Amino acid sequence: MGFDCPLDLHCTYTRDQLLVAMDYLTPANVREGTKWLPERQLDVHFITLNKSEKDYSPSTMYNDYSINETLFHWQSQSTIADSSVTGQRYIKHELQDIKELLFVREFKTDISGASPYTFLGLANYVQHNGNRPMNITWRLERAIPAKYLKKTNKLAVG
């Protein structure tokens, strides 16, 4: 990632743990699903796969899922247009030497409280369609392990 980062691929972390690992020392200030860390040139995406209407508003019921072991469909915040500064950062991140990190969890909470996130790794822009929100396809640098693939793929049967 261009700096000494203690996070390991496909391991699980709380939101606060992963933010502090990237030297963001005020994680309680993060309320959104994506945090831009300009000093590290990182977009950190916090993705909850299965959302319930009691926990999320209609404008935040994003449709996020793995397409296969290396492609991931992600919806941006509902206010992001592809022509916006943020939309262009997602599209042109490789040219700007910005890294896109995907962290996923199945549900918002578990029996112990807030569910932790699994680090899926670095992702690269493939394509998008739509605006407000943008539907982006990311290509993961490392494949999603089989034990996580069924949880991340809404198209899986069973």
N, C-alpha and C positions, 0 to 999 in steps of 0.2 A: 504493500500500500504506500510505499515511499517513506514510512516512518516505523519505528519499533512499536508494533501493536500486538498485545498479548492474546488477541482473539484467534481461536482455531476454527477452521471450516467445519461445518455441520455439528458444532457444539451449541449448547443452549445457554442463554444469558438473560438476565433481567434487562429491562430497558436501561436502567441506571448503570448497571455494570458495563454494558457495551458503550454507552456514551462516555463514561469516565475512562474507559480503555482508549478512547480517541481524544483524550485530554479535554473533553467538554465537562467541566467541573460543576455545572449547575443544571443537572438533568431535570430537576423539578420544574424548570422553566419551559420544558418542551411539552407542548400540548398537541401538536399536529402529527400526522402520520409520516411526514418526511422532514428531516432536519438537514438544512444546508450548512455545512461547516467550511466557510471560505478559507480559513487559515490552513486547513488540511486538504482543501480541494476535494471534498467528499459530499455526496448526497447519501444520507442514511435513510433508507426506506423501511418503516415499521409496518408490516403487513399482517392483518388479521384476516384469515381465510373465511371463516364462518361467522357472519355477523347476524345479530338478532336485532329486531326492530326496537326492543326495549333499551338497547345500549347505543344504538346509532340512529342518527337522523336520516331521513330519506336522501339527503345530499351527500351522505358519507357511507352509503351502502355500496361501496366499490366492489366491482366484480374482478377479483384477483385469483389466479390459479395457474398451475403449471400446465403447459401444453404437452410437453414430453419431458424427458430427463434433463434437457438443456435449454428449453425455451419456456419463458414465463410471461404470462399476460398480466399486465398491471394497469390500473386506472389511476390517473393523477387526481389531485384535488379537483373538485368540480369547477373551480374558478380558473384553472390553467388552460390557456389557449396555446396552440403550437407556435404562434407568432410572438408570444410573450417572452420576456427575458428567461423565466424559469423553463418554459417549454423548449426554447432554443438551447438552453444549457443541457437538458436531457438529450435532445437530438444530436447536438454537437459535442457531447462530453469528451469523446476521444480526442478530437482536435484541440480541445482546451485543456487536456491533461487532467480531467476531472474523473474521479472514480465513483461508480454507482454501486452501493452495497445493499443487498437484499437480506432482510431479517424477517422470518415468517413465524407465525404461531397459528394454531388451529382455531382456538377460541380466545376471547378477551380475558376470561377468568377460568381458573380451575379451583379445586377444593382449598387451595392455600391462598387464594387471592388472584392477583394479576398473573396471567400466564406468561412464562418466559418465551423468548424468541429463539429460533434456530437460525444460525448464520448460514445462508445459502451461498454466500460469496460475492465475488465481483461479477457485475453484469455489464454487457455492452448492448447499445441500442441496435435494433434490427429494423423496425418499422413502427409506424403509428397510424391511427386513423382517428377521426373525430377531434373535437375541441370541447373543452369545458364539460366533462373531463376528456383528456387525451387517453386513448387506449394504446398503450405502448407494449410492444413485444421486446423483451430483453433476452439476450443469449448469455447464459451463465458460463463462466470460464471453466467451471468444474460441474460435472453431472450431479443431479440430485440423487442421493442414494435410494435404493429401492425401498428401504424402510420408511422414508419420508414421502416418496412419490405418490402413494395412494392417498395420503392426507392432503397433499397439495393439488391433486388433480381432480377437479369436480366432475370430470368426464368418466372417471374410473367406476366400474361396476362392482357392487359388493360392499 
